[in-house]
Amino acid sequence: MGRLLPQGGPDVHSLRYDQAHFAKRVSAHHDLQRFGDRLVACSGHLLNAEGMPLSAHDVAEGYGSQGVQFFDELDGHYSIAIWDASLRSLVLARDPFGVMPLVFAQGENWTAFASHYKALLALPQISAEPDLSAINTFLYNGWAPPGRTFFKDIKQVLPGSVVLIGAGEPKIIRTKPRACDYQIPREEVTPNHVVEAVERSVNAYAHDATAKYGVSLSGGVDSALIAALLHKRNPRTQLCSFTVGHGESDPDIIGARQTSSILGISHREVIVRPRDLIELLPKTVWCLEDPGGYDEFPQLYALARGAAGKVDLLFSGNMCDTLFAGMPAHRRLWLGHHVPGAKQILNELRSAELSGTLPASWPARAVHYATKGGHPLPAPCSAGPNQSRLAAEEMAFADEDSPLFRMLGSALASWDNRMGAQQVLAAEFGLRSAMPYASKHLIDLALRIPDRQKVGPTQVKVILRKAAELILPRTITHRKKYIQQFKYDSEMADVMDHLHSRLFVRSRQGHRKIVNPAEVERLLRRGKRPYKPLEIRGMR
């Protein structure tokens, strides 16, 4: 199991005590130790409430004196396992956004846990039988149901939770911050308050003066703010930034190049062409295990590979859009709440997108024609008629007071496993990853910001942009947000055809339970024209 884990050191360190056997790939043994009647294993960045680093010894002492309440004050991103011999219990804990992966499986009189599926699947008693309803939900909505994985025998430790496993059924305890503890926010937050909170988080991860720091820099404001704060903290230390994109015309390449020039930091660009997917896709899926996401994950794999050996710790702006409402779903929810009739049209468009049909009403169909064209959207993954039942609908919050607050609370209660992708990909190349926006005090702040400060008639992430203006020029803070993706040109079309010919071998089609080959065939282009973006999405 240890050898199948991603890079964490040259050796697998193992400890046995009482009924427990822990093993970890480590470069030093400080994060896997025995303390009295407890075995403790830790991964990631463990911070206390003041942002100071913690060790496995600190975790053992804190848990020993406070029990599971200790995890309420633990910050950073982490996965922790404790065998408590006095209680005959295994304690598994995970950070609020699930940046650090942690999964487990159970049988009669045994429990196994690991950071990756592939380590658990090394055990003969754990089956690789797929969880079709979880996979169908992923195909429908983009993520698996809370606590589920692609395998029936393997469960996730929910982000922001502690799982207690003893003689009976596992007990799940939510850790702070818990959205249910918060009232709908009314009082406005100042931009100074926001930038101070982000700076506090950045500084907590940049405490090592000897480390070489890098930033995964996009064209947006999230990572630019992190880069500016790192540069402010260590102005005499050379900071490196890395950007990945499809070429000179990529908005992320252009925007990141401008940002690095304004900040005066060393900058490197990683260009990924469609033909590179033939090599990158299998390696990326092997790392991620759940093949979630769209264009960005193979590109992030290439970025991590390009940064390996050049920096020790790679910062990214992940989770900022979730906290400060910067995603297309937040814009749709705002429209559904504020614009009369928009909710029904958006619901119809969403239903049509997920079912591969055209909208029923003429207003929704008119919007569909104007934005998507006159053909139904692709739906090649139609393994079952009830694939939507496990998926939450974003428009469900549109009729509520403060829908963005409600949506954030729902995300924190049932988060999926994709947010840790950048950490998983970085770990494959021996890099450590830091995501300052995943800090608990920033989640607490986001739950106290009124909706009107997050999304407005013309802009998303309103308060975050105003906070960034205190440090960055408006040319950066008001730059339009782009989705990271390839150019869908003739080269991409040729690559998609090549991948189809490799993956959909006719002799193996009878063994597939998930993908409908006939629907995939329907998406294949005729002639040499490039694929449309929706066709590319359907073939993923």
N, C-alpha and C positions, 0 to 999 in steps of 0.2 A: 504493500500500500504506500509506504513512504517513498519508494523509488518512482511511483507514478505521479507524485505531486510535482507542481512546477518548481522552478529553481528557488531555493531558499538557503542554499549552502551545499557544500560538497558531500556531506554525510547525513545519514539518517540516525538521529539520536533517539534512543528508546529507554523508557523507564517502566518498571512494573512495581505495583504496590497493591496489597490486598487483592481485590478482584479486578483491578484495572490494569490496562496495558496501554500506555500512551507512546506515540512515536511522532517525530517531526523532522523535516529537513531543515537544518539550521547551520549557520556559520559560527554561532556561539551558543552555549547551553543555557544562557540566562533566561530564555523564555520557555523552557520546559524543565520544571524542577519539582521536587517533593519538599513540602513544608509540613512537618508533623504528620498528621493523618490525612493530608490532602496532596493530590497530584494536581499541578497547574500547568496548562499549556496556553500560550497567548500568541496571537498574530496581529500585525497592524500597528497603528499608532494609538497607544493608550495614554490618555491625558486626564488629569483631575479637573475639578471645576474651575481652577485658576489657569488652566492651560499648561500645566507642567507635566513632563513625561512621567509615566509610571512603569514599574517593572513587574515581573511575575510575583516577586516577593510582596510588593505593595498590594497586588490583587489578592494574594492569599491572606494578608493581614486584614485588608478591608472587608473581604467576604467573611473572615473569621469573626470579626467584631460586629458587623452589621447584617450579615446574611445577604439575601438577594437585594435588599434595599441599597446595598453598596453600588449596584449597577445604575441606580437612578442618577448618581452624581458623576459617573464615569463618562468622559467625553472622548472625541476622536472617532476613528473608525477601527473596528476590532472584531475578532472572533476569539472566544475564550471557552475553554473546557476545564472543569474542575471535578475531580473525583473526591467526594466527601465521604471518607470511610466511616465516620461517626454516624452518618445518616444513611449509609449504603445508597447514596444517590449520585447521579451524574448531573452536573449543572452545565448547560450550554447557553452562551450569551452572544448576542450579535448587535452591532451598532444600529442606530435608527434608520439609516437608509440602505443597510445591507451592502455596504461597500466591500466588506470582507465576507466571502462566501462561507457557509457552514451548513452541512447537510448531515442527515443521520438515517439509519435504518434499524429495525428491531425484529427480533424473533423470540422464540421461547427461551427465556433466561439469558438473553444477550442483547446488547445494543452496540452498534458500531457508528462512528461519526468520522467525518473528514471534511476538508475544505473543498474537495472536488468529487464529482460522481465517479470518475475513473478509478479513484482509490478504493471506493466502496465496492465497485463492480469486480475488483480483484478477489473478493471473498466469494467462495462457491455457494454460500447460502443466500446470496443476494441476487435476485433475478434481474435480467435486463428487459423484462417484458414492458412494453410501452404503456403509458397512461394515456389512452386515446382521448378521453374527455378533456384532460389537461392540454394535450397537444391541439385539439380542436379549438379550445378557447384561445390558445396562443395564436393560431391561424386566423381566428376571427378578430381578436382584439389587440394582438401584438404582445401579450404577455400571458404567462400561465397563471392559474388561480392562486391565491395566497396559500403558501405552505406546500404547494404541489410542485412536482418536477415532471420531466418527460418520462420518468420511470415509476411504475406502480410501487415498488418497494422503497423508494428513496423520498424522503421529505425534507423540506427546507426548515431550518430554524428561522422563524419570521423575523424580519428586521425590527429592531427596537423591542426585542423580547428576550426573556430568559425561559428556557425549557428545563423543568425538573423531572428527571427520569429515575424512578425508583421501582418499588414493587408493583405499583398499580399503573394506571394510564398516565402518560406524560401530562404534566401540569404546565400551562403556558401563562406567564406573568408579563404584562406589558410594562416597560420601563418608561421613565420620563424622558422627554416631554410627551404627555398623552393629550391628544386633541380634545378628548371628552372633558378634560379639566378646564378648558378655556371657554370664556364667554365670547360672543360675537364682538370683535373689536370696533370701537367707536372713536377713540381718541387718536389723532394723527401722530405719526412718528416723524422725527426730523431727519433730514438727510445726514446731518452730523452723527446722529445716533447710529444710522445704518453703516456709514463708512467706518466708524470706530469699532463696531462689532465685527465687520469683515477684517479689519486690520488686526484686531485681537486674535482672530482665528488664524490668519496667515502667519503671524508672529509665533504662534504656538507650534507650528510645524517647521519653523525656520530657526530653531534654537541652537542647532549645531553649527558653530562658526567654521568648522573644518570641511563641511559637506559641500559638494558642488550641486547647485540648484538649477533646475530647468523648468520652463513653463510650456505646456501644450497650448499654443496660442492660436486662437481662431481669429476671424475678422470681427468678432463681437466684443461687447463691453465686459462680459463676465471674466474672461481670462485676462483682458487688458488691465482690469482693476487689480487682479492678483499680481500681475507683473509689475505694475507701478508701486504697489505696496512692498513687494520684495525688494525692488530697487531702492525704495526709500529706507528700508531697514538696513540694507548692506550696500551703500552707494559705491564703496571701493572694491566690492567683490564682483567679478564678472558673472553676470546672469545670462544664461542661454535660453533662447526660445526656439521652439520647433513647430512648424506648421506643415500639414499634409493637405494635398489637393490634387486636382486633375491637370493643372498646367497654369500657364501665365494668365489665362482669362478667369481663373477660379476666384470668386469674390473673397474667399477665405485667404487665399494666397496674397491677393492684393491688399486686403485690409490688415492682415498680420504684418506684412512687410512695412506698411505705413506706421503701424503701432510701434514696432520694434525700432524704427528709425526715429520716431518722436521721443521714445524713452531712452534711446542710445544703448540698446542691449544687443549682444551677439545673436544673430538669427540664422537658422538653417531651415531649408525647405525640402520636403520629401514629396516627390511627384509620383503618383500612382496612376498608371494608364489602365484602361479596361483589360488589356491583354494580361496585366499582372494578376488579375483575379484568378486565373487558372492555377497559379502557384499559391496565392494568398488565401483563397477561400477554404481549402481543406485545413490549412494550418490554423486559421482563425476559428473555425468551428471546433477543432480539436481543443483549442484553449478554452473557448467559452462554454462548451458542452451544450448549453441551450443556444441554438443558432438564431437568437433574437436580433432585432435591429435591422437596419437597411444598409445604405452604402457606407456608413461611417465606420463599422467595425473592422473590415479588411484594411481600411485606411489607417485606423488607429493601431492595428497590428504593425503596419509598415512604419508608422511614426515611432512606436516603442522600440522597434528594431533599430531605427536610425539614431535614437537617443542613447541606446545602450553603450556603455563605456565612456560616454561623454559627460554624463551627469549621474549623481547618486540618487537624487530625489526629484521626481517629475510632478509639478503642480498642474492641476487642471481646474476648469470652472464648472465641472459637473454639479448638478443639483440646484444651481442658481435659478434656472428657468422654473423649476418646480416650486421653489420657495417664493419667488417674486413674480410669478405668473408671466412667463415669457414664451409659452408654447402655443401653437395654433389652437389647441383645445381650450386654452384660457380665452383667446379671442372669440372663439365660437360660443363659449359659455356666456361671455359678456354680451354678445349680440343677442343670444337667446333670452337673456334676462331683461335687456333694455330696449330692444327693437320689437314692436308689435308684429306678430306673425312669423318672426324669424325662427322661433323654436321649432314650429311644425316643419318649416322648410328644411332646417338643418337636420332634424330627425329623419326626414324622408331621404335626404342626401346620404346620411350616414347608413341608413338601412339599405339603400340601393348599392352603396359602395361595398358593403359587407356581404350582400347576397348575390351580386353580379347581375342586378336587374336595373331597369330604368325607374326613376321616381314615378309615383302614381299621379300626383296632382300636376296641373299645368304650370303653376308658379315654380314648383321645385324642379320640374322637367326643364323649364326655361333656364333656370340657373345652371342646371346640369349641362345643357347644350352650350351655354355661354362659357363655362369654365372647363368642362371635361370632354365636350364633343357629343355626338349623337348616338354613340354606341354604349351598351351596358358595360359596366366596369368588370374586370376579370375576377373570377372567383374559382380558381383551379383546385382549391383545397376543400372540397365539399365532402368530407368523409362521413358526415352525419347530419341529420336534420336539426339536431338540438345543440349545435356547436355554440350558440350564443348564450345559452342559459347560465353559464358560469361567468359571464362577462358583465362588468358594470357599464352602464350607459352614462356618458358625460353630461348629457342634457337633463339627467334626473335632478340636478341641483338648480336648474334655471329658474324654477318658480319659488325658490327659497330666498329668505333674507340672507344677504352676503354669500352668494353662491361660490365665489372664489375661496372664501374661508372654509366652506363646507367641502369643496373639492380637495383642498390641501389636507384637511382632516381625514378624508377618505383615503388619500394617497398614503398618509402616514400609517393608517390602520391596516392597509392591505397592499403594501408595496411589493413590486415584482423584483426579479433578480437581475435586471439589466443594468442598474446603476453601478454595480461593481465591475462592469466589463473592462473599464480602463485599468483598474487595479489588476485584474486577472491577466490582461494582455501585457502590462508592464512587468508583472512577476515572471512571465515566461522568459524574459531577458535579464533577470536579476535586478531589475529596477524597483525602487520603492515609489509608491504613488501617494500624493497628498491631495486631498479634496477639501479645501477649507470651508466651502459652503455646506458641507455635511455636518458641521459642528452643532451640538445640541443648543448652544446659546443662540445660534442663528435660526434654528428651527423655532425656538421660543419667540424670537423677535418676529419672524414671519407670521406666526399665529396671532400676533398683536397688531398687525398692520391692517387697517381697513381696506376693503376692496377698492375704494375709489382712489387709493394711492398706488394700486398695482396696475390696473388697466383703465385706460381712458378711451375717448372716442377715436383717437388717432395713434395711440402708442400703448405698448405693453411694457412691463417692468418700469413703470413710471418712477417710483421712489428710488429704485436702484440706479437708474440713469441720473437722477438728480444728485444722489450721493456721489456717484463717480465724477460728476462735474466739479466737485471740490478738489479733485486731483488730476483729472484728465481733460483735455480739450474737447469741445463739442463735436469736432470732426470724428472723434472716436465714440463718444457717449451716445450720439444720435445716428450712428451708422446702422443701416438696415440689417436685420437679421436674415441670414440665408441658411437653408438646410444643406448640410454637407453631402454632396453627391457627385457622381461621375457625369461626364457629358454623354448623353444618350444618342451617340452618333452611329455611323456605320461600323466603326470598330467595335463598339459595345454590342451591336447587333450580331456581329460575327462571333464574338465571345459567348454571347448567350446561346447561339445555335450550337457552338462547340460543347458547352456545358450540358445542353440538352442531350446531345448525342452520347455523351459519356454517362449521364445519370439515368436516362430513360431507355435502357437497353430492353428490347421487347421480350427477351427471354426471362427477364426478372420482373416484369410488370405484374404478374399474377401474385407476387409476394407482397405487394404494397397494400396497406390498409388505409393510408392517410391521404395521399395525393391522388386525384382523379386524372389519369393520363389523358382521357379524352378532352378534359378542360384545358390541359396544358397544350395539347395539339391545336385546340381552337385558337390559342394565343399566338402560335407560331406565325411569323410573318410570311407573306407571299411575295416572292421576288426579292429585291435587294434593298428595299426601303428600310430606314432605321426603325427600331421599335419606339413606340410612344412611351412616355413615362409610366402610364398606368399599366401597359403591357409588361414593362420591366418589373414593376411591383408584383404583378400577378405571377410572374415566373419565378420570383424569389422563393 
